[in-house]
Amino acid sequence: MKSLVAVGVVLIAACQDKAPAPVTAVPPVAAKPSAAPAKPATPAVKAGKLTVMSMATFFPRQQAGTVLIYDARPGFVAGFGEIPGSISWPRHEFDKRLSQSETEMRAAKAAGKPVVIYCTDAGCPDARAVAEKVAAKGYDVAILEGGFAAWKEAGLPTE
């Protein structure tokens, strides 16, 4: 037991014999120049509603001129006939025509006119693609159920 106490005393003495490591002062870190104040985040645009409009609802509105109609088919296809009063807005020209179309859609909204987009038929993806982008910009939009094929099958006039 005496040897154990002696070892402990030696260990304590050995630890105390060491000179404490010198403390060096750390220079203060210079503050980084503050960047320009952060701009407030632009509020996210609330997405508009995307719906489907039946021919029974659409036709009277088209006849009365109380609907804004976009034809999402490629221009050469629209050349074979289109719904009277529609404005060509092919899917591949979405960005190119967006500014003009937004002006038209704002005016339609102010006048209480719904925006309706159509394509060749129910299987054509162009109307949905354009409508989704329009809705993402904050506008309510409807896809014409059955598209141009349903219009023609109903025997309605084309331009």
N, C-alpha and C positions, 0 to 999 in steps of 0.2 A: 504494500500500500504506500509505503514511504517513497518507493521509486516512482510510483504513479504521480504522487504529489510533486515530486521533483521534476518530472517530465513536464507537468502542467505549468510549473513556475518558469521553466526554461522556455516553453512555448510562449508564455505571456511576455516574458522578458524579450524574447526574440522579436515579437510583434512590436514591442514598444521601442526597441532599439532603432528601428527603421525611422529615418527622418521622413516626415510627411512630404509628400510630393508637392513641389511648388505649385501654387495656384497662379495660373496666368489669366490675366483679364482678357475676356473676349470682347473685341471691339463691337460696339453696337452696330446692328445691321441697319444700313441706311434704308429708309422707307422708299419704296418704289414710287416714282411719281405716279400719281393717280391718273388713270386713263380718263378719257372723256366720260362724263356721266352716262350711264346706260340709258338708252332710249326706252321709253315704256313700250312693252310689247304691243304690237298691233292686235286689236281684238280679233279673235278668230271669226270668220264669217259663218253665220249659222246656216247650215245646209237647208235648201228648200225641199219641199215635198215632191216626190216623184210618184205619179199615179198613172193609171191607164184610163183613157176616155173611150166609151163605147161609141159606135157609129150613131146610135139613136140620140145620144147627147150632143155629139159633135155636129151632125148635119144641120140642125136648126141654127146653131151658133154660127156655123160657117156661112149659111145663107143670110143671116142677119148682119154679118160682118163684126161679130162680137167675140172674135177669137184671133189670136196671132198664130199663124200656121207656118211651121218650118218643114221643109222637105230635106231630109238627111241623106237622100240617095245621091250617088255621084251625078254630076252635071249631065253626062251623056245619057244616063238612064232617064233623068227628068225630061230630057228632050223628047221622049216618046209620049209624054203626057204627064200632067200633074193636077193636083186638086186646085181649083180656081182660088186665087187669092194667096196661095202659098209662096213663101220666100225660100229660094234655094240656099241651103246651108249644109253642104256635104261634110260628112264626118272628117275627111282629110283636110278640110279648110277651116276647122273649128277655130284655131288660134288666129288665123288670118282675118276672120270675120267677127271675132268676139267683140271688139270695140263697137262696131256698128250694131251688132245684135243686142248688146247690152242697152244701148240707147233705145232700140225698139222695144225691148222687154220692160224697161222702166216706164215707157209711155203706155204700154199695154197694161201694166200693173196699175198705173194711175187711173186708167180708164175702166178698170175692172174686167179686163179681157184676160182669159187664161191663155197660157202658152202651150201649144200642142205641136208635137213633132211626130212625123210619120216617116216610114220607110217603105220598102217594096211590099212586104207581107209580114206575118207574125214571126217568121223565122229569120228575118233580116236583123242583124245586130246593130246597124248604124243608128237607128232612132234611139235605141237604149244607150249607146255610147255617148251620143250628143246630149241626150237628156240627163245622164248622170253627171256630165261635166257642167251643164247648166244648173242643175240642182246644187252642185258643189259650190257654185258661185253665189248661192243664196236665193235663187229664183224657184218658185213653184212651177212645175212643168208636168205635162201629161203626154203619154205616148198614145197615138191613135191605135186602138185595138184593130188588128187585121191589116193596118197600113193601106197603101194604095190599092192593093189587090181587093180588099173588102169594099173600097170605094167603087171600083170598077164593077165588081160583082153585083153591087146594088144598082147598077145601071145609071150612076150619077155622072154628070158632065165633067169633062176634063179640059184643060187648056193645052 
